[in-house]
Amino acid sequence: MNHRGGSAERETATAVGTDAGVEPRVGNGAGATAGGWQTLAHLSRWNARHWPQAPAMRWRDPDGGWRAQTYAEAWQATQETARGLLALGLRPGDRVAVLSRLRPEWTTTLHAAAATGLVVVSLLPTTVPEEISHVLGDCEASVVVCEDAAQLAKVRTAWPRLPTLRQAVVLDDPQEGDAVLRAEVLPQGEAAVSQAGAAAMHAAPDQGIRRAMTLARLRELGRRAVSAQELQTYADAVGAEDLLAIIYTSGTTGPKKGCALTHGNYVSVLRAHPQPPPTPDAGPAHTNGTLLVVTGPHTIAMLMQILSWWSRYTLAYPGGGPDHVVRDVQDVRPEILPLVPLALEKLYSAVLASFAPQDQPEIRRAALTGLAVRQKLARGECVPARLRNWFEDMDQTVFQAVREHFGGRLRRMTVSGAAVSQDILAFLLGCGVPVVECYGMTETAAAATSNHPHDYRLGTVGKPLPGIEVAIADDGEVLIRGANVFAGYWGYDEGRFGAIRDGWLHTGDLGVIDSDGYVSLTGRKKELIQLSNGMAVTPHPLERELRTSPLISNAVAYGEGKPHLVVLLTLDEDGARQWAAVRGLPADVPSLARTSQLRRELGHVLEAANARLQEYYRAQAFTVLDRDLSLDEGELTVSLKVARPVVLARFHDLLESLYA
């Protein structure tokens, strides 16, 4: 078994790099040690005490402007939410689900749970009632926090099947026209607020109060019913082994399973991040920069909501879905930018689209030359004067223009969550964009390995983080061991389920470790395609090559039991529209997808991809959909990866027709 461990001395990290936050310290509480924290129970309070004026969060208001909240204000919201949840009768270990897009109240609810020993359960806002019923029933949630009336309505559909669910909390006040809902969630007067809390506190779990209140009322209830000292007592009692979160995996077959993650899991990841250079003149308003999260409230976002406050970054929230990532990045101008490959591809497409089509091949070649020069300089090698002059000129003009697409202040951009195009990474690195590829999964609190700007190898996901070991099993499966590895799947007996055996997490990923300790991922055990000639191939090389085209958003290979692969393609809306405009073709994707010109171009793209691959990875035919894959339709997972079984089943006949 090939085996590598992370060095405690080597500076590497999955998200923030060499200028991550100083580890906070406290002097009391069961969750604290002399050397630092074991839990996150005191994090929000600590930041408010030491950096009260520093901006904790930024978000876009409905009018399009940006608002901010300081750490002092964030702690006020956090502790009032925590006291309100306690006033509802919740006790350590009880589950609080959140059904909302990522927003400041999501973060303060997470930190409220951390401060009380409660367990937060994440639900995407696109979750359908059937899945809400499964998740809330499986984790036996006591309270669900809903973003608005629409989310509450979905919970109501599932509520009759949820005997443990006592209360819903609505973040947004009901609209004036919704009289019934307003009467329910806005009890009038101090007595009504106190009665609502008392009813929930004394109800048996199977009584199901089945009422809702606004977050404002919950916070008011907390101020009246639970003292700050009582909250401090709960925070002091939280231990490293206590659960903080249950995140349901994006399983593509069967019911979702909840990954049970402890305070200790997350703290171990945070400790893997090195401290920033000391800033002795840092005042109470000092921030280490802005961290923009563009994903939904799932694995990566859960870690970032904690990491940003641990490292004293300002956490910025997305203004929209994946289609808004380009605008969000340019508006926020972040220093730290964690991405999934789909978001990176959209940003890359926007960069290319800023150059005339006829200039794009030359820009790509220039970026590769720029990468070669940067690598020479990093190794201390001599660069010929003429080449150095060319490079310095490009770095101040063209390459700088590329960097401006990312806001111009970027210190570190990470990409993880799925296979990523090495061509895109090489292009961005050549232009001086500080992007690194990382690896982690929900079961490892989102982190396991990382490249580093000064210790980087293209084609790999880097080396194990400090305190984490990675090994390769005899069948090629990647195994991970460390304090970051989760406690198990909620409700499953790990002794029988077997995700963790002899202390090693069996990831289901296939990979190799080179002689220098860099980890490379080669596929998924369950996604291998067995061709009729006996060859077992992974679909990822073909799909990754095809997604480098600005025209293509997703590619899904098919071929189980067949003599060769074929592939299903979807169009990148922005890239396709630009391509169509130059040629006078229809701008709408459904019409464009039917044109012979587009199909001919996609044929050329496939030919070019095949030319870069071994024969058994090549596809002999393709088909293109008239729409992109959809998260709402279950064709993409919550981390925006292709839900392969769903897509292959839905488009089975279309793919089979390619063999006719």
N, C-alpha and C positions, 0 to 999 in steps of 0.2 A: 504494500500500500504506500504510494507516494504521499509524503506528508510535509507540510510547511506550517510554520507558526509565525505570527506577527511579532516584530521586535518592539519592545517597549521604548527603545531609544529612537527608532526611526520615525520621523515626522510624516505622518500620512493621515488622511481623513476622507470620508465619503462625501462630505458636504461643504465644509468651510475652510479646510486647509490650514496653512501655517498661521493664520491670524484668528483662529477660533478663540472662544472666550476663556477667561480665567475661571478656573473652577471655584464656585462659591463655597464659603465656609460659614458654619454656624456653631454656636457654642452650647446648644442644649437640644434636647429632643432625642427620643429613641432612634429616630431616623438619621442621626448625625454621628459622626466620629470626629476625632481631633483632626484628622487629615482631610476631612471633606464629607460630603453628603453620601448617604447610602440610598436615599429616596428623593423624591421631588416634592415632598409635602410642604417644604418651606420656601420653595423657589420664588413664587410670586411675592410673598411677604418680604423676602430678602432684597429683591430688586427695588421694591417700593421704598425700603428703608435706606438703601445706599445710593440709588440713582432715581430719585422721585421725579425729576423733571425730564429724564431721558425719554424719547418717544418709543413706546413699546409696540404700537400697531399703527398702520396706515391703511386706509381703505377709500374707495371711491363712493361718494354719496349719490343719490338718485339723480342729481343735477349734473353729474359728471365731474364735480370738483373732488379734491382729496381732503380727507379729514384725518386727524391723528389723536392718539390717546397716550398719555404718559404712563410710566410704570406705576406711579401713585394712583392714577385713575383706574388702571387695569386691576390693581390689587383691590381697590374698593369694589369693583364689579365682581371680582373673583370671590372675595370673602363674603359678600352679601349673597351671592348665588350659593356658595357652600353652606352658609347658615340657613338659607331657605330650604335647601334639600334636606338638611338635618331636621328642620322644623316639620317637614312632611313625614317624618318618621323613619327616614332611611338611616341605615347604620353601616359601618364598614363591611365591605364585601358585596353590598347590594349593587345592582346594575342600573345605570342610567344611560339610555340610548339617545343618540342625537341624530335627527333626520333633517339635515339642512346642508346647503352649500357651505363652503368654507367662508367664515366671517368672524369678526372679533368675538361675538358671543359664543361661538364654537370653542375658541381658544380659552376664554375665561371659564367656560363650563368644564373643559378638560382639566384646567388647573384647580378648579373648585373640587373636582373629584380627587385629584392628587392630594389636596389638603385635608381630606376627610376620610380617606381610605375607601372611597367608593370606586366603582369600576365603570369606565365609560365604554360604550359600544357604538361604533360608527356605522352610519347608514347613509348611502348616497341619496341626494334628493330625487334621483331618477328611480329609486327603488319602488317596485310595484307592490300592491297590497298583499299578494300571495307571499312574496319574499319577506315583507315586513312581518307578516304573521309567523313565518318560519324563524327569523332571527330573534324577534322579541320573545317568542315562545321558547326557543332553544336556550337562550341565556336567562330566561325568567326575569325580564326587566321589570322593575318596579315603577320607573318613571320614563317617559319619552319626551324629549325636547324637540318640538316641531318648529320649523322655520315660520310657517304661515298657515292660513286657513286651509289651503290646498293640501299641505302635508298632513294636517290634522284630520282632514276628511279621509285620507288613505288609512290612517291609523284607526279611525272609527269603523271602517269596513272590516278590519282585522280584529278589533277589540273583543268581540264576543268569544273568540277562540283564545284569549289571553287572560287567564284567571289571575295572574300575579300582577298585571299592570294596574297600578292605582291611580296614576295622575299623568296628564299631559301638560306640558308647559309650552306656550306659544311665544316665539321671539318677537314677531311683529304684532302690533296692535291690530285688531280686526278693523276692516274698512267700515265707514259710517253706514253704508247700505246693508251690512250684514247684521241685522238686528238680533237674530236668534243667537248667532255666535257671540256677539258683543254681550248679550245678557248672560251667557254662560261663562265667558272667560274674564269678564270685568265685574266681579262682585263689588257692590258699592259700600264704601265706608269701612272704618277700622274694624268694626265688629264682624263684618262679612269676611274680611281678610283673615282674622283670627279664627273664625269658625271653619274656614276652608282648610287651614292648617291643622286644626284640632281634629277635624273629620278624617283627614288623611292619616294623621299620626296614630289614631286609635282604631283604624280599620284593620280587620284581619286581612291577610294577603288575598284570600279568595273572595273577599267582598267586592273588590273592583269598584272603587269610587267612580271611575269613569267620568271624571270632570276635567276641565281644563282651566288653567289660569295663565295670564301673561307672565313673561319674565319679570316685568316691573313689579307685579304683585308678589311674585315669589321672593324677590329681593326685599320688598317691604316686609313680608312675613318673616324673613330671616332676621332683619334688623330688630323686630319686635320680640321674637320668640327665642332666639339663641344668642348668647353673649359671645363677644370676641374671645373671652378667656376659654369658654367651652370649645370653640373652634380650635384654639391653640392646643387644648388637651387632645383632641382627635388627631391633629397634625403630628404631635409628639409621639403618638402611638403607632404611626405607620412604619412598617418594616420593609426591608428590601425584598422580602419574599412575597409581599402582598401584591395582588393584581392591580394593575393600573388600567389596562385596556383589553378588550376582546375585539379583534378585527377579523371579520369573516372573510375568508379567502375567496378569490374570484373564481372558484372551481368551475370548470366548464362542463363537468358531468356530475350528476347527483346533487344532493343538497350541499349548501355551503357549510364549511366547518369553521368554528371560531378559534382563532389563534389567541391563546391566553398569555399575555405579556405582563411581566412584573415591573415594579419600580426598579429592581436591580438589573433587569434586562436593559432598560433604557439608560440607566446611569453608567453601565459598563460601556455602552456605545459613546456616551458623552465624554467619558474619561479617555477614550481613544483619540480624542481631538487635542492637539497640542495647544499650549497657551500662546496668546498673542504677545508681541513685544510689549514691555511694560509702558504704561502711559501715566507717569507720576502726576501730571498736571490735569488728569481727567477729573472733571467736575461732575456735579449731580445731574447734568443734562447730557453727559457724554454717551455716544453710541458708537459701536464698531462698524456701522454701516447698515444697509438695508438688505434684507433677505426676502426675495419674492418667491412665493409658492404659487405655481400655475396649475397644479394638479387638484383633483377633488380631495375631499377629506378622507383619505385612505392611508396606506402604509407610509409613503414618503411624507405626506403632509402631517401625519401624526408625529413623526420624529421632528420635523421642522418646527412645529409649534412649540416643542420643548427645547430644541437646540437653539432657536433664536433667542429665547429668554435666558437660557443657560449662558450663552455667549454674548449677551447684551447687544443683540442686533435689533433693528426695527423690523418687525414682521409685516410685510405688505401682502395684501390679499388680491386675488385676480378680479378684474372687472367684468369678466365674462368667461365663457367656456374656452375650449382649445382654439377656436377660431379667432379669439381675441388676444392670443399670446403675444403676437408681434406688437400690437399697440400697448399692451400692458408693460412689456419690457422697455419700450422706448419712453413711456411715460414715467415709470418708476425709476429707471436708471439704477438697477441694483448693483451692489458689490458681490452678492452671493446669489446664484441662480441654479437651483436643482431642477432638472428636467427629466422627463421620460422621452424616449426616442421620437415619438410622434410630434411632440412640441419642438424638439430640436430640428426635425425635418421641416416643419413649417417656418421656423426662423431662417434656416438655410435657404429655403425656396425664396423667401422675401429678400435675402441678400442677393441671390442670383438675379432675381427679377429687377433689381435696381440697376443692373447693367444691361446694355443693349444685347439682344440675343446673339448678334454676330461677335460680340466681345467676350461672351461667357467662356468659350473654350480657352482663350488666351488668359483670362483671369484664373481659371483652374490651374493652368500650367504654371503661372506665376506663383500661385500659392504653394504648389509643390516645391518649386525652387526655393521659396521663402522658408519652407519647413527644413529643407536640406541645409540652408545657411544657419538657421537657428540651432539645429542639431550640432553642426560644426562648432559654432560659438560656445555651446554648452559643454562640449568636450574639450574646449580650449585649443581647438585646431585653428590653423591659419586660413583665412579667407582671402583670396586674391583681391587686390585693391579695386579692380573694375567691378567684380561681383559685389563686393561690400558697398561700393557707391550706389550700385543699382538697388541693392537691398535697402539701404538707408533711405533712398528716395521713395521706393515703393512703400516702406513702412510708415512714412510720414504723409503719404497721399492715399493710394488705393487701399492698402491694408488698414490704415486708420479709418477710412470710410466704412470698411467692413466692421471694424470694432464699434463704430458709432451706432450700428444697427442694434447693438446690445446695450446701449445707453452710454458707453464711453467710460464707465467707472468700474467695470467688471473686474473682480479679483479672482473669482473662481466660479466656473460653471461645471456642474456635474451632470452626467447622464447615466441612468440606470433603469432597470425595470424590464428590459427586453433587448433583443439584439439591435445593435446600432451600426450604421454604415461606417466602415473605416475610411472610405473616401471623404465623407463629410467631416469626420474628425481630422483627417490629414489637411483638408482645405482650411478649416478653422484654425488649427494649430499653426499652419503656415502663415496665416494672416495675423498671428499674435493673439488670438482669442484663447484665454486660459481655460480650456475645456479638458476634463478628465473623465474617463470611463470608470465606473464603479460597479460593485455587485453586492446585492443583499436581497433579502426576501422578507415577507411578513414574519416568518418564523424566526428570523434573526434580528428583529427590531429594525429592519430596513438596511442593515449594514453588515458587511463581512470582509470585503476586500476593496482596495482603491488604488488607482494610480495617483501620482503626485506630479505637480508641474515640473519638479526637478528630478523625478524618478519615474519616468513614463516609458511605456512600451506599447506602441500601437498594436492592435489585435489582441490585447489582453485586458482583463479587468483589474490588473494591478496585483499587489501583494496583500496578504492578510493584515488586517488592522492589529495594532498592539493588543495582546491578550486573547487573540482569536487564532485558532488552528484550522487549517484546511488540508484535507487529504483526498486522494483519489482511490476509490475502491477498485477491486480487480476487474469489475465490469465497466469501469470508466465513470461511475457516478461520483459527483462531488459531495464530500462529507465535511461538515463544519462542527467544531466544538469550541465552546467558550461561554462566558457569563451572559452573552447576548442571546443565546439560544432559548427559545420560549419554553414555558412550563409544560406545554402540550396543547392538544385540541380540547376545547371546552366540552365536557361531557364524555370524553373518550378515555378509556383506560390505555395509557401509553404502553403498559406492559403487553397488551394484546394488539394495539393498533400498529405500533412499531415504527413511528416516524423517527423516534430517538432510540438508538440501540447502542449499548455500551458507551453512553455519553456522546455519541456522534449523531448529529442530525443528518438524515438521508434526504438530500435536497430534491432528487429527481432530475437534476441537471447533469449533463455529461460534460467532462472537461479534462484538461491536462495541466500539469505544473511543469514549467521549464526548469532548467538547471539553476537559474537565478532566482527562482521563487515566484515568478509571475504566473498568474492563473489565467487560463483561456477557457472559455465556454464553447462547446461544440454542438450542443443541442439538448433536447429533452428526451429522457428514456421513453416516455409514452408517445412522443411525436415522431419516432422513427418510422419511415415509410418502407415497407418491404416490397421491393419490385419483384416481378415474376421471374427474373433471372437469379433470385436469391440475394441480391444486394440490398442491404439495409442502409438507407440514406436519410440524412436530416434535411428538412426543408429550408433551414435558415440561410444557408449560403445563397441560394437562388433568390429567396425573398429579399434578403438584404441588398443584393446587387440591384434588383429591380427598383427598390425604393429610393435608390440614389437619383433616379430620374425625377425632375421637377413635375412631370406629368402624373406620377403614380403616388397615391397615398398609401395603398395597401396591396400586398400580393400574398396569395395563399396557394401553396403548392398542393398537388393531389396526385395519387398514383398507386395506392395500396393494391398489390396484386397485378399491377399493369406492367407493360414492358418498359415504360418511360414515364417521366413526370409531365404534367400539364399544369397550367397556373391560371388562377382567377385574379383579375386586376380591378382596382377601383381608381378613379381619377382624383388627383389633387385639384380642388376647385379653382384655387387662385392660379396655380401653374398652368392648368388646362385653358383657363380663360385668356391668359396672356398669350399662350401659344396660338389659340384660335384667332385672337384679334389681329395678329400679324398676318394671318393667312385669309382673313375675311370669312371665317367659318362661324357657325352658331356659337354664341357665348354660353348658352345654358347646357349643363352637363348631359342631360338625357338626349338632346338633339346631337350634340357633339359626339357622343359615344357611338352613334349610329353611322357616322361619316366614314367613308373609305380612307380619307386622308389620315384621320386619327389612327385607324387600325393599321395603316401602313407604317406610321411613325412608331406605334407601339411594337410592331414587328421588328423594326430596326433596334429598338431598345432591348428587346428580348435577345436578338442576335448578339448585341454587344455584351450583354450580361453572360450569355452562354459562352462566349469566347474567353471569358475570364475564369471559367469554372471547369472542374474535372467533368468528364463526360457523363458520369452517373448523376451529377447534380443538375444537368441541363433539362430544360423543358422544351418539348417539341411543338406545343401549341398553347394558345391562350384564349381567354374570353374576357370581355370587359363589361362591368355592370354599368347601369345608367344612374347609379347613386353610390355614395360611399357607404362603408359599413357603419352600423349604428350601435351606440351604447344602449339606447332605449329598446332596441330590438334584440338585445342580448348577443349581438355579433362582436362586440368589443367588451373586454372585461373592465372592471373599475380602474385598473391601471393602464387602460387603453391598448392592451395587447389583444390580438385576434383571438376570439373564442373559437378555436379551430373546429371542435366537434359540431358546434352550432352552425358555423358557416358551411362546412362540408355537407352536413345533412340538408340544410336549406337549399343549397345550390347543387345537389348531387346530380340531378338529371342534366343540368347544364354542363357540368364537368364531364360527365360520362359521354355526352354528345361529341366531345373533342376527340374521342377515340374512334368514332364512326368512320 
